[in-house]
Amino acid sequence: MPILIVVALLVAACGARSRATREGRETIARTGTVDLGRLTSAETLLLVDIVRTEASPCEGDLSLLETLEKPDPCARAMRALGFIYRHILEGYGREDVLDQYVARFKQAEAVKLDLEGCPDTGPEDAKVTITVFSDFMCPFCRKAEKVLMDLKEQRGDEVRIVFKHFPLTTLHPEAMNAALAAAAAHMQGRFWQMHDELFGLEVAIDPDAMEEAAQGAGLDMERWREDLESPEVLDLVNRDLKQAQDLHLEGTPTIFVDGMMYIEPLKYIDQVVEERLLVGD
């Protein structure tokens, strides 16, 4: 083949790819879901390439990009775009991004969590429900709770936060006692006051510290001490523990957003909630 024809074919192929990349970038920008200005040129190319080549989580015969090109893209496609974007923003390479994408959008399914009687803040019919399995002695849980409470304050009745006990007693010997102390406060309708007191303690959580927290939470102390020993309070905690074990949870905090396990850095949870509020189910 004459060298001029080879060069012409290469130029045509490069031009077609450049055009496809530009059109893909424009489609992504039109969704309003991500800020391409935060990505480098190489990261933008990676995002466009993955969106162009990966199957849509909504329709298997279309690529994710083809779904996003529709006038009214499905909600899962919009969330998938945000998910891929955030992983690239965090510095993940192509293979890692694809592994996470498949795990989240092709394999994972929402689980039905038993939330009856659990401490919660926000209406039951909130647009987004966030469930957190937590341990009062876990420092990561303390940080997560602050993020979630700040999110609740910003989002108001659009978000419901549900707390489930997951004391990791192999790591934190007093974790079960702290969970029981909070569950006993729940019997008086003052779980969240006790929650704040326990997470706010700057000393080791021991019986004296829990007494101090209970007083700070404004509890009827005599009733609280009685409830601490009651089978009803033990059942509240054990029910959550059983569900955590049934779900094969291994650490805290473990967070679910509308029944889907949250696997991204916690700093992005507001963006995930925003996506669910904007695009629905």
C-alpha positions in Angstrom: 0.0 0.0 0.0 1.5 3.4 -1.0 2.7 5.3 2.0 0.5 8.3 1.2 -2.6 6.1 1.5 -1.4 4.7 4.8 -0.8 8.3 6.1 -4.3 9.4 4.9 -5.9 6.4 6.6 -4.1 7.2 9.9 -5.1 10.9 9.7 -8.7 9.9 9.1 -8.7 7.5 12.0 -7.1 10.1 14.3 -9.7 12.7 13.2 -12.6 10.3 13.8 -11.3 9.4 17.2 -10.8 13.1 18.1 -14.3 13.9 16.9 -15.7 11.0 19.0 -13.8 12.2 22.0 -15.1 15.8 21.6 -18.7 14.7 21.1 -18.4 12.4 24.2 -17.0 15.2 26.3 -19.9 17.5 25.1 -22.5 14.8 26.0 -20.9 14.4 29.5 -20.8 18.1 30.0 -24.5 18.5 29.0 -25.6 16.1 31.8 -24.5 18.7 34.4 -23.6 15.8 36.7 -19.8 16.3 36.7 -17.3 19.2 36.5 -14.8 18.3 33.8 -12.8 21.4 34.7 -11.5 19.4 37.8 -9.9 16.7 35.6 -6.7 16.9 33.7 -6.7 16.3 29.9 -5.6 12.7 30.4 -8.2 12.1 33.0 -10.9 13.6 30.8 -9.8 11.3 27.9 -10.0 8.3 30.3 -13.5 9.3 31.5 -14.8 9.7 27.9 -13.2 6.4 26.8 -14.8 4.4 29.7 -18.2 6.0 29.1 -17.9 5.3 25.4 -16.9 1.7 25.7 -18.7 0.4 28.8 -22.2 -1.0 28.7 -24.9 1.0 30.2 -26.3 -0.1 33.6 -29.8 0.6 32.2 -29.7 -1.1 28.8 -27.2 -3.8 28.1 -27.3 -3.2 24.3 -26.2 0.4 24.6 -23.0 2.0 25.9 -23.2 4.3 28.9 -22.5 7.2 26.5 -25.4 6.2 24.2 -27.7 6.2 27.2 -26.5 9.6 28.3 -27.2 11.0 24.8 -30.9 10.3 25.2 -33.1 13.3 26.0 -34.1 11.7 29.4 -31.2 9.4 30.5 -32.1 6.8 33.1 -31.2 7.5 36.7 -28.6 4.7 37.0 -26.7 6.0 34.0 -26.4 9.4 35.6 -25.2 7.9 38.9 -22.8 5.7 37.0 -21.3 8.7 35.3 -20.8 10.4 38.7 -19.3 7.3 40.2 -16.7 6.8 37.4 -15.9 10.5 37.5 -15.2 10.5 41.2 -13.0 7.5 41.0 -10.9 9.0 38.2 -10.7 12.2 40.3 -9.3 10.1 43.2 -6.5 8.9 40.9 -7.7 5.4 40.1 -6.5 3.9 36.9 -8.7 2.3 34.2 -8.7 -1.2 35.5 -9.5 -0.2 39.0 -12.3 2.1 37.9 -13.8 -0.7 35.8 -13.6 -3.2 38.6 -15.4 -0.8 40.9 -18.0 0.1 38.2 -18.8 -3.5 37.6 -19.0 -4.3 41.3 -21.3 -1.3 42.0 -23.6 -1.2 38.9 -23.5 -4.8 37.4 -23.2 -7.0 40.5 -24.4 -5.1 43.6 -28.1 -5.0 44.5 -30.0 -2.9 47.0 -30.6 -4.8 50.2 -33.8 -4.5 52.3 -32.7 -3.3 55.7 -34.9 -3.9 58.8 -35.3 -0.3 60.1 -38.3 -0.8 62.3 -37.8 0.7 65.7 -34.3 2.0 64.9 -33.3 5.4 66.0 -33.7 7.8 63.1 -33.8 11.5 62.3 -35.9 12.7 59.3 -39.2 11.6 57.9 -39.9 8.0 56.9 -40.9 9.2 53.4 -37.7 11.2 52.9 -36.4 11.1 49.3 -33.1 9.5 50.5 -32.5 7.2 53.4 -29.0 6.8 54.8 -28.4 3.9 57.2 -25.2 3.7 59.1 -23.9 0.6 61.1 -21.7 2.2 63.7 -19.7 1.7 66.9 -19.5 4.4 69.5 -15.8 3.5 70.2 -14.7 3.7 66.6 -12.8 6.9 65.7 -13.8 6.6 62.1 -17.4 6.4 63.1 -17.1 9.6 65.0 -15.9 11.4 61.9 -18.6 9.8 59.8 -21.3 10.8 62.1 -20.3 14.4 62.0 -20.4 14.3 58.2 -23.8 12.6 58.2 -25.2 15.0 60.7 -23.9 18.0 58.8 -25.5 16.5 55.6 -28.8 16.1 57.4 -28.7 19.7 58.6 -28.0 20.9 55.1 -30.6 18.7 53.4 -33.4 18.9 56.0 -36.4 16.6 55.4 -35.0 15.4 52.1 -32.8 13.0 54.0 -33.4 10.5 56.7 -30.5 9.1 58.8 -31.0 5.7 60.5 -28.6 4.4 63.1 -27.9 0.7 63.6 -25.6 -0.7 66.3 -22.5 -2.6 65.2 -20.2 -2.8 68.3 -16.9 -4.4 67.4 -16.1 -5.9 70.7 -13.0 -7.7 69.5 -11.5 -4.3 68.8 -13.3 -2.2 71.5 -14.1 -4.2 74.7 -16.5 -1.5 75.9 -18.3 -1.1 72.6 -21.3 -3.4 73.6 -21.8 -1.5 76.8 -21.8 1.8 74.9 -24.4 0.4 72.5 -26.6 -0.7 75.3 -26.3 2.7 77.0 -27.5 4.4 73.8 -30.2 1.8 73.3 -31.4 2.4 76.8 -31.6 6.2 76.1 -33.6 5.3 73.0 -36.3 3.8 75.4 -36.7 7.4 76.7 -36.8 8.9 73.2 -33.4 10.6 73.7 -31.1 8.4 71.6 -29.7 11.3 69.6 -28.8 13.3 72.7 -27.0 10.2 74.1 -25.4 9.6 70.6 -23.9 13.1 70.7 -22.7 12.7 74.2 -21.0 9.4 73.6 -19.3 10.5 70.4 -18.3 13.8 72.1 -16.5 12.1 74.9 -12.8 12.9 74.9 -12.0 10.2 77.4 -12.2 6.4 77.2 -15.8 5.2 77.4 -16.0 3.4 80.7 -19.0 3.0 83.1 -18.3 6.4 84.7 -18.1 8.1 81.3 -21.4 6.5 80.3 -23.0 7.8 83.4 -21.7 11.2 82.7 -23.0 11.0 79.1 -26.4 9.9 80.3 -26.7 12.8 82.6 -25.6 15.1 79.8 -28.3 13.7 77.6 -30.9 14.6 80.2 -32.0 11.1 80.9 -34.1 9.8 83.8 -31.1 8.2 85.4 -33.0 5.6 87.5 -35.0 4.4 84.5 -31.9 4.4 82.3 -30.0 2.2 84.8 -33.0 -0.2 84.9 -33.3 -0.3 81.1 -29.6 -1.0 80.7 -30.3 -4.4 82.3 -33.5 -5.1 80.4 -33.9 -7.8 77.7 -35.7 -5.3 75.5 -32.6 -3.1 75.2 -30.3 -6.1 74.7 -32.7 -7.3 71.9 -32.4 -3.9 70.2 -28.7 -4.2 69.9 -28.6 -7.9 69.1 -31.1 -7.4 66.3 -28.8 -4.9 64.6 -25.8 -7.2 65.2 -27.5 -10.1 63.6 -28.4 -8.1 60.5 -24.8 -6.9 60.2 -23.6 -10.5 60.5 -26.2 -11.7 57.9 -24.9 -9.0 55.5 -21.3 -10.2 56.2 -20.3 -6.7 57.3 -16.7 -6.5 58.5 -16.1 -3.0 59.7 -17.5 0.3 60.9 -18.8 2.6 59.8 -20.7 0.8 57.0 -23.1 3.0 55.2 -26.0 2.3 52.9 -27.7 4.9 50.7 -31.2 3.7 49.9 -30.2 0.1 50.5 -27.0 0.3 48.4 -23.7 -0.1 50.2 -21.7 3.1 50.0 -18.2 2.3 48.8 -16.8 5.8 47.9 -14.8 8.2 50.0 -17.1 9.8 52.6 -16.3 13.3 51.3 -18.5 12.5 48.2 -21.6 11.4 50.0 -23.2 14.8 49.6 -22.7 14.5 45.8 -24.2 11.0 45.8 -27.3 12.3 47.7 -27.5 15.2 45.3 -27.6 12.8 42.3 -30.4 10.8 43.9 -32.3 13.9 44.6 -31.9 15.2 41.1 -32.4 12.0 39.0 -34.5 9.9 41.4 -34.7 6.1 41.0 
